[in-house]
Amino acid sequence: MIDKKRLAQAVEVCLAENKGKRKFQQSVDLAIGFENVDFKKPDDKLNLTLLLPHAPKKQSILVYADGQVEMEAKNHADLVLNKAQVNEYSKDAKKAKTLVKYNSLAVPTLMAEVGKKLGKYLRGKMPAVLPPGADIKAFIERSARTISIKSKGKMLPAAHCIIGNESMSAEEITDNAKTVLEALYKKFNEHQFKSIVIKTTMGKPVKVK
């Protein structure tokens, strides 16, 4: 299991070397290289959805809903689409492809409709279910802290995900990284981890030693 102190040291070095060096806010990413892992095998395939302790960036939220839920969601989400609007987006490929940038939620009655009409444009990024009677504000806040981490690479199996941005504290970023690694250690054995690095968008990777 990864030592939190060593993880925190790598995050601190990464921020010290790169924070404020660009004219835009850089994200902070976690990259893991594996060995003796074959992502083509079902048991090794990686497709995790994780709830982080802290939102890694300002995340745009989309809610698919009708009726009262639609009206309430407009107070909290960046975009709300009802059934008629889902159908409208499905007829405009360019417009539909913009939806992939959102973290999304959908009421149960629209899940099938979204999958049928927009699934091919969402590149596997389907909405999470917004249960009946749910606290919409709370679910949107959770959605902003949710990330996906999937299999990447064939010759060099690797996984990569965002864990923060340079405006966050080192402690918050470390907490997020620890959450991701704990999930991965439940799936893979320690000897299968070849490398773990922290890096900003344009910065050099810092190895977790």
KAVEN-V395401 format. One record per residue. RES is the residue in one small letter. NEAR is the number of other C-alpha atoms within 8 Angstrom. Layout:
res->[RES & RES]
near->[NEAR & NEAR]
This chain:
res->[m & i & d & k & k & r & l & a & q & a & v & e & v & c & l & a & e & n & k & g & k & r & k & f & q & q & s & v & d & l & a & i & g & f & e & n & v & d & f & k & k & p & d & d & k & l & n & l & t & l & l & l & p & h & a & p & k & k & q & s & i & l & v & y & a & d & g & q & v & e & m & e & a & k & n & h & a & d & l & v & l & n & k & a & q & v & n & e & y & s & k & d & a & k & k & a & k & t & l & v & k & y & n & s & l & a & v & p & t & l & m & a & e & v & g & k & k & l & g & k & y & l & r & g & k & m & p & a & v & l & p & p & g & a & d & i & k & a & f & i & e & r & s & a & r & t & i & s & i & k & s & k & g & k & m & l & p & a & a & h & c & i & i & g & n & e & s & m & s & a & e & e & i & t & d & n & a & k & t & v & l & e & a & l & y & k & k & f & n & e & h & q & f & k & s & i & v & i & k & t & t & m & g & k & p & v & k & v & k]
near->[5 & 7 & 6 & 8 & 6 & 10 & 14 & 11 & 9 & 14 & 13 & 9 & 9 & 15 & 11 & 7 & 7 & 9 & 10 & 7 & 5 & 7 & 5 & 4 & 9 & 11 & 13 & 14 & 13 & 13 & 12 & 12 & 12 & 12 & 9 & 5 & 8 & 9 & 13 & 7 & 7 & 6 & 4 & 9 & 11 & 8 & 8 & 7 & 8 & 9 & 8 & 12 & 9 & 9 & 11 & 13 & 8 & 6 & 8 & 10 & 14 & 14 & 13 & 14 & 14 & 10 & 6 & 6 & 8 & 14 & 9 & 9 & 13 & 10 & 6 & 9 & 12 & 8 & 8 & 12 & 13 & 10 & 11 & 7 & 8 & 13 & 9 & 8 & 11 & 10 & 6 & 8 & 9 & 6 & 8 & 12 & 9 & 7 & 10 & 10 & 6 & 9 & 12 & 12 & 14 & 13 & 12 & 10 & 6 & 11 & 11 & 8 & 11 & 10 & 10 & 7 & 10 & 13 & 11 & 8 & 10 & 12 & 7 & 6 & 6 & 8 & 9 & 7 & 9 & 11 & 7 & 6 & 4 & 7 & 6 & 10 & 8 & 7 & 10 & 12 & 8 & 9 & 11 & 13 & 12 & 11 & 10 & 9 & 12 & 10 & 11 & 9 & 8 & 8 & 4 & 8 & 14 & 11 & 11 & 11 & 10 & 10 & 12 & 14 & 13 & 13 & 5 & 8 & 7 & 10 & 7 & 11 & 16 & 12 & 10 & 14 & 11 & 11 & 10 & 10 & 9 & 9 & 8 & 8 & 10 & 7 & 6 & 8 & 8 & 7 & 5 & 10 & 12 & 9 & 9 & 11 & 12 & 15 & 14 & 16 & 8 & 6 & 9 & 6 & 9 & 11 & 9 & 11 & 5]
